[in-house]
Amino acid sequence: MSTAHQGMTRRSLLAGATAVAAATATGTPASAAPTGSQVPGIWREFARTPFTHPQIPYVGRVGCHGGAARFPRRPAVADVCDYGAEPDGSTDCAPAINRAVAAAGRAGGGTVTIPPGTFRIDGLIHIGYDNVVLRGAGSGRTTLYATKSLTELIGVYGSRYGGTKSAWSWAGGLIWLAPTARWDSLVAAIKAQAWPFEGWTGNRRDEWEPLTAVQPARQGDWTVTVADPSRLRPGRLVLLRIADDAGHTLLQHMSGGGPGPAAYYWQDKTKLLSYVPYEWPVRVARVRGRRVTLERPLPLDLRPEWNPQFTTHVRELTGAGVEGLTLDVMDTPQSPHLLDKGYNGVALQCAYDCWVDDVTVRNVDNGFGLVAASSCTLRRTKVGGRGEHHPYFCREGSHDNLIEDFTIEQRTVPAPEGTQLHGINVEGLSSYNVWSRGDMQMGTFDSHRGLPFANVRTDITVDNNGRHGGDANAGPLYGARFTHWNVRVTNGRAGLVKIDGLAPYSATVGVNEVTEFDQTDVPDFTGDLHARLELYPTTDEVRPRNLYEAQREL
């Protein structure tokens, strides 16, 4: 970013923040701010340094197409009924739906429509083609009734870290968006019991090649200098790959740096170490000589000892979506913890600029999943029914995603013994993800270890009754710049919502009074965490009310 562009952006942000503060003080409606609303000092600080604030991440461009309010509308090219689907609740319609999706893919994209009614599916639905949208008539009108689990359809899926856990507890969906070649390789590996890595560089993390080295730069920079720009062009998706060094200074940087992370013992955190190098997908916006501008600012510093480079990756899925339907799983009991059979909802994997809109899943083991998915949006989604393990999971290096207007309904039956409920999960170095405008009638803010950093949860009501997970060898619960902003806890439990005593360089702003009980954690890092706690305790008084929307507007 040029100095002029950067300065102009910061001036506009500061002007907006000043306007909000003035409106609050005078009682005039900035966004209809009620009497008693307050603008915290940390917001004014952020407005002055939006891309480099030490506690609050810049998330103003997360989500599909930079957080676009509307998704692309693609012309209808296929109706599932023309391929043999019947809304009678008894015919297996999965083959017909998949044939219609494949036809749309061969046509170069388009919308596959599903009319109102109940369509039984005895198999999973795979969307592996760019620019293909599966659209029902609305979540209250079109239902896919699923009868089989992923264990039945694909096979047992064990953990690559060993033990008897089922990886269907955190992977895959009965509606599964993933590029065809990547999905085929995953299924083949699972069937061969060669438990794969699940991300952008293949089952063994070896499907990549360097494009060019990147010179040192700072977190928040939009433009970088490369050694060789010949293979870069505007619009191309590349991986920014950042390795760690023997002293684990990259992991320390992700944690905010300083004496606490420096003293932390990283060497035995084998699961965490398997997540590095850090891989961040991003589109190239402009190339001028050796200067390359990206579509969003750098998530981290780039230092020579971390060998920063742009690389290739497995082919992404882009421009695909699922809209306007309910996935209702046949009535099955919830499995014991980590033994899920894979009655899962919608998964997005190695997907970029994809979306889910107006979709409900019911009676699932796991609801909506982001697995090595980036710049995707889940909007107007809902999880309900008999109760689930992960209502939402975000893992394996998923970045820059937006989950907004989401609902986790209260379970319809008591939780069976031996099961566990998480909530809005994030783990595995996932960064710059936003959960916004949520109604969580059960669950928690599940940091599942694996050092997720720079994530935001804002404008959410939660009955905080879930528990977080995460193996000890996955490392810290939090990295730096985690922000919880305007959270209304209905049962008064602090755990994983009020995080000023746990997360380094974090911000907890505008949370009602809570206390520690049930699962109580201690900080991973010693010394001063440099965490901020503002407008505590208050209930819905902080302005701006929604941190993500405020960053977008400014």
Buried (B, 14 or more C-beta within 10 A) or exposed (E): BEEEEBEEBBEEBBEBBEEBBEBBEEEEEBBEBEEEBBBBEBBBBBBEBBBEBBBBBBBBBBBBBBBEEEBBEBEEBBBBBEBBBBBEEEBBBBBBBBBBBBBBBEBEBBBBBBBEBBBBBBBBBBBBBBBBBBBBBEBEBBBBBBBBBBBEBBBBBBBBBEEEBBBBBBBBBBBBBBBBBBBEBBBEBBEEEEBBBBBBBBBEBEBBEBBBBBEBBBBBBBBBBBEEBEBBEEEBBBBBBBEBEEEBBBBBBBBBBBEBBBEBEBEEBEBBBBBBBBBBBBBBBBBEEBEBBBBBBBBBBBBEEBBBBBBBBBBBBBBBBBBBBBBBBEEBEBBBBBBBBBBBBBBBBBBBBBBBBBBBBBBBBBBBBBBBBBBBBBBBBBBBBBBBBBBBBBBBBBBBBBBBBBBBBEBEEEBEEEBBBBBBBBBBBBBBBBBBBBBBBBBBBBBBBBBBBBBBBBBBBBBBBBBBBBBEBBBBBBBBBBBBBBBBBEEEBBBBBBBBBBBBBBBBBBBBEBEEEEEEBEBBBEEEBBBBBBBBEBBBBBBBBBBBBBBBEB
